[in-house]
Amino acid sequence: MTQILMSAIDVAQQAVRPGQLRAVIYARVSTEEQAKGYGIEAGEKRARRYIEKKDWAYITTFADEGVSGSLDWTEREDLNRLMEMAQQTPRPFDVVVVPEGRAIGRADRAYYPWVWKLEDLGVFVADAKLDIDNTTDEGRDKMREEANFAFKEYTRIRSRTQGGVQEHAEDGGYTGGYVPFAYRVENMGKKRESRLVPDVCGHGEGCRERHELPVAKRGRVLFVEHRNWDKAADLLNAESLFTRSGVPWSGNNLRNVLTGDALLHAQQVFRKKSKAKLDRNGKPLHGEEVVIDLPPVFTDQEREELKAACLMAAKGPALNGGRAYPISGRFTCLCGGTYTGWNPTGKRSPKYRCNKGGPQCKLVPAEAMEKDVWRRVQEALSDLDRLERVAAAWIGMAAQRDVNFEDRIKELDTKIERQKKTVKVTRAVAIGEALDRGLDEAEAAQEAIDAVRPLKKQLAGLEKLRADTAQWQKEATETTMRAEDLMKLAKAAQERFGRLSLEKQARLLTLLEAEVTVTASAPQGKAGVRCSLIAWFRENEYQVPELTDEAWERVKDVIPPAPGRDARRALAGMLEKVRTGVAWGKLPKEYGDGQALRKVNAGWMTGVWPAVMERLKGLPGAEPFDPTPIPPTHIRLWVMPELLLGNNVHLDACVSHPA
């Protein structure tokens, strides 16, 4: 671009007479001027006529379109290019002609530095509209006077404008700029009449315009129900209720919208002190802060529910001290409150705490509760016999119907077409008979409406039955797929869901919409027979390490060998027992016979275990199982294999698992 411009300048230079000043034009229009239909061309013509009048040689034109006059020359593309050429040696021009002073700028910082820079370079500036330039001292003084007048007038206009905006804000009006989510501008463009109002649809069910108020209301309901911003955002996206720009919600985005001043407090702050421009005395430059009361989107009760849910979510975050709490927010106390993760500073054992905090709401040890819940969830998902019974029940229900849905749909289609023809014929006959009786067209039309009303009611019934039948057909054809998916899920649970991290457990429990409900108070005292191995770990303040390859290399030579037994697997099983508190007889089969390991452990207590833990000292590990009893609970899962297996099958199956 610069090379092309220089070529054009070189061509123009050839026509310059000796002693003739070489002039370039600089023109600018703002975005607002463009919107009103003003362009560069008119200003350029004025400047060309001025150049001809002065008998200067025209070289080329520089133009910035859609650029604010408050920007200095370094922030304007073409003006910046002009300044680069003005600094070349030899200079390609002597004078810069502007159509009028506004092209230079309407702020001191835009005007003076530019003119002064050109003067330092030996380049003059001319204003075509006022017929003045700074080629002489007199002209320089006139330009300065005109510039000062323009700046003062601009300041007065801005002051009046800002004062009017301030007054409009104090009257509760819309002051321009950002429109809060779930609101729209009423009387847009009408001076002193524009207001923010809730974006309510006023066109009935047939309206195709997208409104934000239902999205905000649904988002509030989902967050109050789940007390989790990410989950509420995911559910909104699943219902195709997206943001204003049409992109999916994120948890942070949804939180910012629902907890903003507009939705949570039904107000908007104009010239908020934290964002306002201040003068040298620290006071707002253009007016004081104004709180504008808005028509509320939510009722008082809905706002209070939202505030309470925000407090609950903040009380027990899903992550606390770097630890995930998989059942936080989905663990219900006897009092009806919700347990959330809790780990105060200085405490080594994480707990779950009820957000209502009543006298009967006891702290629940997190590790023990999570192990119990996860064990039962895994058992429910991998229980082949149970899921086979569910699948058989589905197939049995479909078989009992024994309906040929395809033939039924064809029959209904025939009846619907016949009914539509009957409606048309009846309408035509009714109108003809009414006209024959001497009724006018309006009366005849009403007669026809009355005549076909019962027929159209019958037609609507047939169409509804046809839609229901199609849905039943779809459900019937999916039954076998449901059964197959359940069995795939059971196998996946056995293979993949065994040892997931707490974070992954939390995500899976979210997909399953798990609900853990306390059914009775925790038993007093210690439950069951005291485990000597767990007690030994706790008394010696040992952590329970993971038996990694590194850990096994440290201890394998001190583990007594035994025929028919995998020593590493046996040690891993005993550590699992210490970590989870599971009974010996209920140890997962991957570790071998639990009762046999119980006998092995009895022989290790005097010499083997001290040697093992001495060598494993310093390795990271978990707290030993806390034998404090946990309350009995009922777990409810919504099994959706298509989410867990990646299939596009729509299926809901409820699996309950009591303690």
MARKETOR-760937 format. One record per residue: x negated, y, z negated of N, C-alpha, C in turn; residue in one letter. Coordinates in pm, whole numbers, plus 50000, padded with zeros to 5 digits. Atoms other than C-alpha are relative to their C-alpha. Layout:
! MARKETOR-760937
XYZXYZXYZA
...
! end
This chain:
! MARKETOR-760937
499174988050000500005000050000499135012550000M
500894988450009497195024249909499265002150132T
500714998949872495315016350233500905005950107Q
499054994649902498425023150442500215014849976I
499784985950034499005055850257498785008350041L
501204992549963495395066650309499895001550150M
500014998949854495695059050680500935011050047S
499054989549963498785081050702499455013849965A
500604987250040496955108650515498905004150097I
501084997049905493965105850749500565005550130D
499374995249877496265110051048500505014349982V
499484986550025497945140550889498875010249988A
501124990750019494555155850805499495005550133Q
500534995949871493675157551174500725012350055Q
499234988649949496425183651231499845012549915A
500174988650090495295207150952499065010350064V
500834989149948493975240851067498965004349896R
501014995050096490855255750908500605010549908P
499504990650099491765273950583501444997549959G
498595002950033495305259150575500054990549879Q
499845008750118496385244150238500744987350040L
499375013149974497305207350249500944996849884R
498975002050104500525199150059500574985950005A
499255012550015502045166749931501245002949918V
498744998350073505545163049793500104989349892I
499645009850104506455146649464501465001949964Y
498574999650031510155138349413500334988949902A
499565009850101511915120049130501485001449975R
498615000050048515465110149041500104989749889V
499805009250111516585093648719501074989750036S
498975010249979518825063048690501385006249996T
498694993550010521745085148584500325007950126E
499784992549877521265107448889500294990750117E
499715009849896521185076649113501444995449992Q
498635004750019524475064948962501025010350049A
499114989449954526005098749054499875002650150K
500124998749856524885095249415498855008750047G
501134991649960521785117249411498834991250041Y
501155007649954518745105049603498795008950019G
501264993049978515215114849697500095009350121I
500044993349869516095127050048500275015049992E
499644985850006517765160249958498865008349944A
501124992750059514885170949736498815000850094G
501145000049908512325160849996500215010250113E
499724990149895514055182150263499735014149950K
500234986850058513985212450033498505002849992R
501444998050013510285207349965499335001950137A
500584998549866509495203450338500255014150055R
499694986549954511285236150418499105010249930R
500874990850076509265253150144498584999650057Y
501355001449944506015239450290499895007350134I
499994993149871506955252150636500005015249980E
499934985650029507815286250490498645005549958K
501314995650049504405288150321498904997950104K
500975003149895502695276350642498884991149947D
500955010050047501035247850460500114987650088W
499985012449922500195214550618500584988749915A
499395011250074502465185850509499174987450023Y
500835012049992500465154450431500844987349980I
499185011950028502795128450269500895002749879T
499064998750113505475122450003499774988549901T
500005009750110505245104549667501365000949932F
498654999750058508545094349508500164989049896A
499635009650105509705077249187501515000349985D
498545000850012513315065449187500374992149874E
499545006850121515185055548871499035001249885G
501024997950104512485070048644500395011949914V
499644989350092513165091048334499005011450005S
500864988350003511815126548322499245001749871G
500734999050127510605120947967498694992450002S
501235007849990507825097348085498875008750055L
501124992349945504365111548144499514993550129D
500405004449866502525107048472499374986150001W
500625013350004500665075748358501024988850000T
498955010250008504015057648321500925000250123E
499224999549876505335066148671499134994850113R
500835007249903504135043848953499455009250109E
500484991949888503975068349246499265012549953D
500704988350052502965098349037498604996149952L
501305005050042500145077648894499094998250122N
500775001549877499055069349251499555013750054R
500344986349958499165106649337498805005149921L
501084995050086496915114349040498684993150031M
501235007149964494405087549142499375006250125E
500524993949877494105103449488499505014249976M
500444986450029493815138149339498605000349942A
501325000650061490645126649163498934995050097Q
500965004649901489005114349485499155011750050Q
500884989949939486125132749646499644995250141T
499274987350007486855148649884501484997649973P
498575001150031490415155349771500805000050130R
499205000449877493065146250031501085010850008P
498974989449996495405175349936499635011049901F
500314988350083495415209749771501175004349912D
498814995550072499015215349653500984988349987V
498895009450020501745193349503501275008149991V
498744992749996505225206149588501094991149941V
498865007250057508195195249376501275007250041V
498754993549960511795201449487500515009649893P
499644991350112512525215949140499244995249877E
500815003050118510945216448796500374987049931G
499575012450067513015186648675499214988050048R
500765011349948510945164048899498754997449917A
501205001750083507925170748679500384993549868I
499575006150124509805163048361500765009749914G
499194991750090512115175248086499504999149857R
500615000550133509735171047797498595005750010A
501314993649998506605189847705498904990250036D
501085009749979504485158547704499974994850142R
499985004249860505575150448059499525011250092A
500264988649912505135185448203498565005049991Y
501264992950012502065202448065498764991550027Y
501225007749971499475174348064499784997750149P
500125002549856500235167748430499535012550074W
500384987549933500045204048545498575003849964V
501354996450043496925210148340498954991050065W
500945009349938495245179048476499745003850145K
500164996049860495895190448833499215013150011L
500754987449998494625225448755498514997449980E
501405003450024491405210348619499354994050125D
500515006249878491055191248946500005009650119L
499954990249892491655222649150501194998250091G
498795002349921495095211849273501115008749943V
498924991150042498025236349264501334992649997F
498655005550008501695229649185500975010950043V
499004990449953504675246349355501394994649974A
498605003450024508405246549266500805005850116D
499324995449879510415248349590501305007249968A
498704993950032513755256949427499845014349951K
500214986650057512405287049234499035008450082L
500944992849913509915296649507498855006049921D
501154995650078507025298849264498934989250003I
501105009650008503585282549241498925006049914D
501074995250088500445285349034498715002450076N
501194996349923498125295249315499475013649958T
500424986950052498015329649149500305000549851T
499744998450143497965341248786501465003549975D
498594996250016501395357248832500904987950016E
499205012049979502815325248969499884990149885G
500225009150113501255305248686500845004449879R
499204994950112502955327848427501494997250022D
498595002549971506335324448601500354985349979K
499755014350017506065286648608500074996349853M
500005002950143505255285948238501295005149935R
498764994650055508245308448158501204991350037E
498895008549957510595286948364499974986549928E
500115012850070509265255548204500485001249856A
499574998050138509755269447854501515001449991N
498544998449999513315279747941500694986550020F
499415013249973514055245148081499934991149877A
500155008550118512695228147770500985004249890F
499084995250102514745250447540501444996250033K
498645003449960517915244747741500244985049983E
499895014550017517265207147741500194996449854Y
499885002550144516825207947363501375003949948T
498674995550043520055227847317501084990150046R
499015009749948521995203747540499954987249919I
500145012550078520605173847354500555001749860R
499504997550135521415189647019501524999949998S
498534999949994525015196347124500534986050024R
499565013649970525305161347268499904991149877T
500195008450118523865144646958500975003949890Q
499034995850099526105165846737501384994650030G
498715005649962529135154646934500064985149975G
500055014450027528055118346911500114997449851V
499945001550145527535122546537501445001649951Q
498624997450041531045136846497500914988550042E
499195011349951532535108946708499774987749913H
500305011350088530745083146492500695001649866A
499364997550130532055099446174501514998050007E
498575002649981535565096246321500294985350027D
499815014449979534985058846367500004996050146G
499985002949858534485060446744498804991850045G
501105007449938532265040346978498985009950052Y
501044990249967528955058547022499114995650115T
500815004949889527625038247312499014989449954G
501015010050032524995011347332500604986249975G
499675014150023525274976047195501424998449945Y
498665003550048528754961447151499874986949921V
500145012250079528834936046864500794988450059P
499325012049951529794900246949501414999249941F
498585001550035533574893746938500745013350002A
499344987049985534314930547000499955004450147Y
500044993549869535104950747313500305014949979R
499784985650009535354988047386501395003250055V
498674995449957538895001747401499895014550046E
500044986549942539445033047614498585003750043N
501364997649954535995029547765499985011450101M
500144988849908534915061747938500875011949967G
499154988750039537565083547773499345007449884K
500734992250098535875111247581500755000849868K
499484999450138536455109647204501114990049973R
498935009750022538915080647248499504985649995E
500515013749996536655050147282499824994549859S
500065006850129536805025346993499584985450021R
500275014350000535484990746912501184992749938L
498875008050050538294965246872499664985350021V
500245014349979538314927146835500384995850141P
499805004549862538094909447170501114989650007D
498835008850001541604894847152500564999150141V
499385001749868543164880247466501455004649993C
498624995149997546374898247556500764995450121G
499395004249874547214879247873500604986049994H
499375013150013548504846247737499124988550044G
500765012249971547464810647819499414999950141E
500505000149863546964817948189498775008750022G
501144990849986544114842448122498724992150031C
501255006549963540854832648291498785007949953R
501114991950050538764860048134499454993849872E
500645005950117536254848147875500035009949885R
499934991550118536884862147527499114994349890H
500985004250100534414861147239500594997449863E
499435001650134536734862446939500234985349964L
499835014150036537714825246957498674993049972P
501315006150022534004816246977499505003349860V
500454995950133533204836446664500794992849891A
499175006750100536134821446474499644985249988K
500375014150003535184785946574498634998149937R
501335000950060531544792146482500065001549849G
499854998250146532594804446137500534987349936R
499405012250055534754773546079498964988849993V
500985010849997531944749946181498905002149896L
501054997750100529354766745959500534998149859F
499425001650134531664768345657500184985149969V
499785014350021532404731345707498704992549977E
501245007950005528834719145757498865007049924H
501024992450072526784747045590498604997750058R
501275002249930524074741745849500075007450133N
499914991649881523384767646120499684992250126W
500375007649881521674743746360501124990550042D
498925009349966524484718346339501215007550054K
498874992149950527164745046381499745004750143A
500344995749864525314757946689500124988550098A
499915011849911525034722846836501464996550029D
498595003349980528754716746785500695010350089L
499464989749911529644750146946499604997350144L
500475002949865527514741247246500694987850058N
499315012149953529134706847266501435003150044A
498654995949962532514724447292499985010450113E
500164990349889531144746747574500385014149959S
499774986450049531514777847358498635006649984L
501374995149994528344796547450499905014749961F
500264986150034526774830447382500565009350107T
499504990049904527714862747560499344998450135R
500725001449874525054856447823500194986350064S
499725013149942526264820747878498984989349967G
500995010150037523264803247725500434993349869V
499615006950123523594777547444499545007549875P
500354993950128523504788947082498794993149940W
500985005750093520534783646854500505003149859S
499574997450137520934782046478499715014349956G
500364986350038519094815046430500905010350067N
499154990649927521144832546698501405000449938N
498665000550059524434820746547500015006749863L
500084993750132523324831446198499955015250013R
500114985549983522354866146321501335006350040N
498714994649954525734870846490501024999849886V
498955001350101527964857846209499705007649872L
500354992750123526054875145930499655014550027T
500254986049968525694908346111501035009049934G
499104990350063527354940045984501414999150056D
498684999449937530204937746235500914988849952A
499145011350034531504902746156500094997549850L
499985003350143530504898345792500545011449915L
499574988650081531284933645670501005009050071H
499044992049922533604947345944499565014650007A
500504986449988531404977745994498795000450093Q
501174997849917528734992046221499275012349948Q
500784988950054525915014546105499385007750116V
500534991249895525155043746338498855008149942F
501224993350047521675058546308499544994449866R
500485006650122520605033146049498645005849961K
501204993150048517885048845835498734992450035K
501215007849974515485020245894499565000750146S
500334999549858515595026146272500035014150058K
499824986549946516305063546309498655007150016A
501164991349986513745088446437500035010549890K
500084990750113512535110846154499195012350039L
500804988049979511255146446148498794999749906D
501235000050081508055156945972500294999649851R
499615000650141509965159145642500614986649961N
499465013250029511145123245670501504999050009G
498545000349986514765132245749500374995950141K
499575004049865516745117646043500025012050094P
500184988949907516005138846349501325004650061L
498794996649926519435137446514501294998749918H
498795001050081521845132846223499884989149895G
500055009550110522525113145908500634986650039E
499435013349980523405076245887501515000449980E
498545000550009527105069245946500434985450002V
499435013550003528925037045849501385000750064V
498745000049925531735030646099500794987549962I
499145011450033534545008545971500654994650127D
499465006549881535694983446233501224991749963L
498915009550024538934963846267499384986149980P
500685012750029537954930346109500384988850096P
499755012249921537604898846318500484988949908V
499625010150098537874876846007500855006349891F
499244995350116540344879845722499075001249880T
500814998750121539084888845375499614986349946D
500285013450051539364852345271498954993050087Q
500965006449910537464840545581498605005749980E
501314994050023534664865245514499404995149868R
500495005050128534414854045151499524985550013E
500425013949977534254817545264498654999750072E
501264999549926531484826545508498845004249908L
501044995650093529514845045238499624988849904K
500275011050094529894815744997499224988950068A
500725010449927528754791145264498555004050024A
501384995149983525694812845332499194998249872C
500695001750128524824812144962499694985349974L
500225014350020525264774444948498864995050087M
501065004449909523044769445250498645005049953A
501264994450049520414792245098499544993449872A
500355006250128520574774744759499204987250018K
500665012949982519534741044891499594997950142G
500415001449861517604743145216499654985750033P
500325013549957517074711645420498524997049979A
501425001750027513344717245380499665007749874L
500314993750128512054724945031498584996049964N
501395003150031508364727744966499374990650100G
500555008549896507584710945298500624986350008G
499375013250002509844681145223501405000650060R
498655000749945512944671145418500914992849902A
498985006450083516144661445234501114994950093Y
499115005149895518074638545472501495001349970P
498564999650030521414639245286500415013449941I
499644986850050521304675845180501155005750081S
498844994249933524644691945259501064990050041G
499015010349965526384658645328500194990049885R
499965008250120526264644744972500965007049903F
498934993650076529474652044775500054994949857T
499955003150142529664653344396501434996149958C
498675003450053532554640344182500885012349986L
499234987750019533594676544121500455006150131C
499664994449870533934682744494498935009050057G
501114991849952530744703144519499084992050090G
500935006249907527874695744754498604999649940T
501385001350044524474682244657499065004850109Y
501034995449907521514699544819498634997549939T
501355002750047517764693544798499505010649905G
500454990850105516054709144497498684995149945W
501325003850052512424709044391499325012449944N
500564987750057511514737644154498494999249986P
501454999150009507934749244130499484992749877T
500635007150111505774726643917500584986349974G
499405013250019508054696143937499524990750110K
500515009549902506674665444108501104991850063R
498945008849951509954646644151501145008350059S
498904992649939512414661544402501354994449957P
498665003850046516094660644308501045005450097K
498834994049937519534667344449500825006749890Y
499264992350098521554694044268501345004450059R
498664995849956525294701244292500075015250002C
499954985349989525984736644411501025006349906N
499054994450097528844740444161499415000449859K
500744999450125526594732243867500834998549874G
499175002150117529294720443627499324991349895G
500635007850107528574702843296499874985150033P
500065014149964529254668743453499124997550123Q
500785001349877527064675643760498544997749966C
501365003550038523824657443689499075000550121K
501005000849894520624659943889499854985450043L
500165013549946520124629844116498594998850057V
501365001649946516574616944187500054997950151P
499884999949854516014623344557499484987250063A
500595011549933513714594644648500854987549982E
499185011950026515854568044482501315000750078A
498734998549930519064582044631499824998250150M
500245000949856517584585344979499684985850042E
500325013949967516154550244975501264991550001K
498765007750008519504536244868500905002850120D
499134996449887521444555445133499444994650131V
500585004449873519014547545412500054984750014W
499915014649995518934510545321501394995750043R
498625003949968522714508545339500405004350141R
499724995749863522884528645662499384990250099V
500675009449911520354505545822500724986550000Q
499265012750008522254475145697501295000750081E
498734998649927525514488745841499784999850150A
500254999249857523974496046180499434987150058L
500625012349950522154462846204500774987549962S
499185011450041524934440546067500714994350123D
499445005749877525594419246376501394994349980L
498705006250024528484400246221501105010649987D
498994989650021530304431646110500335007150132R
499754992849875529864449646444500664990950103L
499305009349911530934418446631501494999649967E
498594999950038534164418846430500695012750049R
499424987549949534714455446521500224999050150V
499875001349855534064447846888501154990650037A
498915009449973536424417946877501355006349975A
498734993250028539114439546721500375009350115A
499724991249885538784464547005500534991950118W
499595008249886539014437247267501394994149975I
498695005750032541974421747085501125010050017G
498974989849984543894454447077500305002550147M
499784997949857543364458947450500754988250062A
499345011949944544424423147522501474999649964A
498605000150042547634427347323500875008850089Q
499214991249914548704455547552500384992750129R
499755008049880548364433247862500825007950103D
499284991449907549454461748090499155002150125V
500674996849875548594466348457500135015150022N
499904985449996547854503348430499985005450143F
500094995149862547014506948799501364999950067E
498655000749940550464495148911500935010149935D
499134990650072552094516448643499785014350049R
500304986649952550324547648766500575002150140I
499434998849866551354540749128501515002049993K
498554998850016554954536649017500385014149953E
499724986550050554864569348824499745010650107L
500274990549891553304587649122501185000650096D
498845000449910556214576149338501195007449939T
498874993450067558774587849081499795015249994K
500294985750009557044621449043500265006950133I
499764994249868557094628049419501495000750030E
498555000349977560754617849437500695010949918R
499384989850085561614640849146499735014150053Q
500324986949943559804670249308500915003150119K
499114997949886561874665449627501425002849952K
498664997850055565044663449419500155014349949T
499974986250050564184696549253500165009950116V
499934990949885563634713449591501394999850064K
498685001249936566884700049740501075006249911V
499004994650093568904708849429499955015249998T
500134985450000567504744349429500625006050126R
499464994749874568384749449797501524999150004A
498545001750000571904735449757500665009949905V
499424990950098572564756349445500045014350052A
500034986449945571484788449619501055001550110I
499024999349892573614780549927501425000849949G
498654999950055576714773249723500305013349931E
499784987350069576254804749514500255011350099A
499804989649899575944826649823501364998450068L
498695002449939579044810049973501125005249911D
498974995050093580954820249659499985015249989R
500044985550000579994856349721499075006149898G
500964994450096577254860149459498845006750073L
501164993649936574334883349532498764991249981D
501215008450001570744870449571499474997549859E
500505001750136569734876549208500844989949923A
499115009550069572794857949078499834986050055E
500205013249939572214829749326498704993749950A
501275005250052568594826349210500154994849858A
499785004450137569734823848849500784987049996Q
499245012649991572254796848945499064988450032E
500945010549962569424777149107499104996149883A
500855002850117567234780548797500744991349900I
499215007950095570024767348576500214985850050D
499715013249943570694738548816498794990649991A
501195008849996567084725848831499334998749863V
500665000450130566214731548463499924985849944R
500125013750053567104695848347499134991050087P
500835008149911565434681248656498515002949978L
501404996550023562204700248588499524994849864K
500355005850129562284688548228499654985350016K
500295014149972562454652648354498674998550073Q
501265000449925559584660048595498815001949906L
501084997750096557434673548312499754987649916A
500155012450077558104641748113499274989350079G
500675009949916557044619948406498515003350016L
501404996049982553854640048459499194997649872E
500705002650126552944637548089499754985049983K
500165014550012553544600048092498914995050095L
501025004049903551354597048401498605003249945R
501294996250058548504615948226499644990849884A
500265009150112548864594447913499594986250050D
500305013349946548824562648120498594999550057T
501364999549947545644573348297498974999549886A
500895000350115544034579247957499944986149939Q
499995013750054545134544947834499204990750091W
500775008249906543684529448149498505001949978Q
501414997150023540384546648083499514993349872K
500395006350126540304534347723499904984950014E
500015014549983541114498947831498754995450076A
501175004049921538324497848090498705002049922T
501214997650079535844510847832499844990349884E
500045008550118536654484547571498824990450002T
501115009449990534154458747695498675007249985T
501244992250011531504485647729499765004149855M
500154996550141532184496147371499394988349922R
500505011850072531604460847246498524997850032A
501405001949962528364457947444499105010549935E
500804989350061527154491547315499814997949851D
500145002750143527844481646957498914989749974L
501015010350019525694450746995498605005450032M
501304993749969522914470947161499555008749883K
500324991350113523104495446872499494991849883L
500435008450111522784467346619498554995350021A
501375004449972519634454346791499025011649988K
500884988250011518194489446816499765003749855A
500144996850142518844494946446498984990949935A
500965009550057516874463646363498575003150045Q
501324998349942513994472746593499405013949976E
500524986449996513734510746575500285008349876R
499604991250109515424524146262499414995949866F
500525005250126513324505946004499305010349914G
500824991050082510694530745885499925013750066R
499984986549946511704565346003499575009949893L
500354989450094510314596845844501275006549948S
498834993250056512624617845627500615009650102L
499494990749900512894643545908500844992650104E
499255007649900513994616946159501254993849940K
498805004950067516364601645905501075011049996Q
499054988850007517954636045863500675002250135A
499414997949867518424639646240500974988950035R
499115011149968519934604946273501285000849918L
498804998750083522304610545980500895011350049L
499204989349940523384642846149500774994850120T
499325005949885524174623846470501144990949957L
498975009250050526124598346267501075007149918L
499094992450085527914626246076500244992849867E
499915007750123527144606845760500605008349887A
499404993950118529194614845450499744990849881E
500325007750120527894602945112500805006049884V
499104994950104530444605944831499794992249871T
500145006450132529874598944461501364994749957V
498735006250040532544574844337500144998749848T
499945000950147531654573943964498715006049945A
501194994550064529194588343717498904989549996S
501135009350010525724573143703500044993149864A
499995007250128525454546143435498975005849904P
500924994950101523794556443111498854990049980Q
501135008750027520354543043034499434994450128G
500675006049886518204521843263500784987950048K
499225011049943519934498243500499104988050024A
500715012249969518844461943526498824997449909G
501165003850078515734445243393498825008950038V
501144991249976512674467043356498974993150086R
501015005649911510154461343637498625003549945C
501314997650061506704457143485499045006750098S
500924994249902504924466443810500275015050018L
499654985849986506824499443854499605007549873I
500354993550127506364507343485498495002049990A
501464998850005502614500743516499525011650088W
500364988949911502334524643813500335013449936F
499584987250057504274551943633499185003549876R
500784997450122502384547943303498585004650033E
501364996349961499054551143485499975011750099N
499864988449911500354579843702499384997550136E
500495003249866499454561844023501035004350104Y
499164998149883500824572844359500044986850077Q
499875012449923502034545244592499525002850142V
500554996949868499824546244904500644991550109P
499635008149884500744534545252498844990550029E
501055009849975498844502845340499545001250145L
500544997949867497094516745648498824990750023T
501185008249971494194499545822498835003949910D
501084995350087491794521245623500184994949857E
499755004750136493464512145294499754985049988A
500195014550006493454475245377498514996350001W
501435002849996489734475745459499375002049862E
500564997250133489084489845110500264988649902R
499585009250107490894462144921500064985450042V
499725013749955491034430845135499114989549932K
500885009950061488074414544961500344997149854D
499635002650139489694417044614501384993249991V
498705006650000493044401544720499794984950002I
500205014650002493144364544620500684993550120P
499385007049887493744342144924500994989649950P
499025010350035496684318044923500444993150128A
499605007349879497564290445172501435003650042P
498664997549946500524298945397500535014049972G
499524986650031500694335345286499085010450062R
500754988849943499634367045472499725009949886D
500354991950117497734386245201500365014850021A
499704985849976498154420245365501515002449994R
498554998550002501884415145415500524999149857R
499575001350139502244404145051499735012949923A
500334987550069500464435444923500945011150045L
499094989749949502594457545150501394998549939A
498705002350060505744441245011500075004549855G
500024995750140504724447544651499985015349989M
500004985449999503944484044729501385005550037L
498634995949964507364486844893500934998749880E
499215002150122508894473044574499775011749903K
500324989050092507094499744368500565013250054V
499584987449938508024527144614501515001749995R
498544998949985511744519144645500804994849882T
499255005750110512684499544333500924988750040G
499135010749954514384472944544499734987349920V
500175012550074514984440044365499124990450080A
500885009549931512504412144441500774991850102W
499225008549910515224391044596500575007450120G
499454992249889516294419744825498935007250081K
501064994449918512914428744967500254996550146L
499835003249858513074431245349499214987550038P
500615012949964512244397945511498655001550067K
501304998049933509314413245698498844998249903E
501065001550099507364410745369499894985749947Y
500035013750049508084374045311501054997449892G
499055004050104509944356245028499795008849877D
500114990850112510644382044758499774993149867G
500175007150127510934356944473498604994249988Q
501385005150004507594341544569499035011449968A
500864988550028506024376344566500085004149853L
499844996850142507434381444217499034991749916R
500915008750075505414351744091498555004050026K
501364995749967502304363644277499645012549920V
500254987550072502644397944117499684997549853N
500255003050141502764382743768498544996049978A
501405004150014499314367743830499025011250030G
500904988949963497914400443965499905010849892W
499894988750092498834422643670498735002149916M
501134998550092495714415543460498715004550069T
501284996649938492894418943714500085005750139G
499974996149858493934423244074500495014350019V
499424986649979496144454044052499055011249955W
500944989450036493614475043853498885001850102P
501084999149901490904466544108500515006350130A
499424994649876493194474244403500195015149989V
499694985850013494324508044271498755008549977M
501254992650016490784517844174499405003250137E
500554997949866489734513644538500895009150086R
499074991649922492824531344671500155013949940L
499904987050066492324560944439499645011150099K
500264988549914492484594144623500775000050130G
499195000449877494624582244914501365006349973L
498674994150020497874601444964501054989249986P
498945009850021501024583844852501255006349945G
498714995450052504554586244722500094997249851A
499745002550141505864587544368500574985949983E
499355012850027506724553444218501505002149979P
498554999450016510414545644204500375004949860F
499494995050127512234564943934501154991049956D
498955009550040514264539243741501255006649946P
498784993350046516744565943637501154995750089T
498905005049918520104552143754500565010850092P
499344990949906521684567944059501494996950001I
498565002550002525454572144088500434991050115P
499465008049889527464547144292500645009350102P
499504991349893528444561844627500704991950108T
499365005749881530564555144934499445007550120H
500594993949881528974561345275500944997950119I
499145000649881531044569445582499195004850120R
500734996749878529474569445930500955000050119L
499295000349872530884578246269499014994950103W
500945006549910529114553946500500345003850143V
499824996149861528694568446849498814994650080M
501155006249933526454544547047499445008250115P
500524992649885526244567947348498985010549958E
500984990350047524344593147134498704993149962L
501185007050050521974567446990499304991850107L
500575008549896521454546547303499805007250131L
500174992449877521624573547569501004996650107G
498995003449901524724559647742501035011050010N
498964990049980527454581647887501374993949974N
498745006150038530224562947709500585007949884V
499374992450107532704581947492500674990349905H
499575010350093533324561647182499865004949858L
500074997150143534124567546817500384987549924D
499645011350085534084540146558499605003449858A
500284996750140534304545646186499504987649928C
500545010950080532124523545968499835005049857V
500134996150140532524526545592499144989849928S
500915008850072529974512245353500025003749853H
499974996950143530814512244981498724995649933P
501205003750075528134509644721500074985449959A
! end
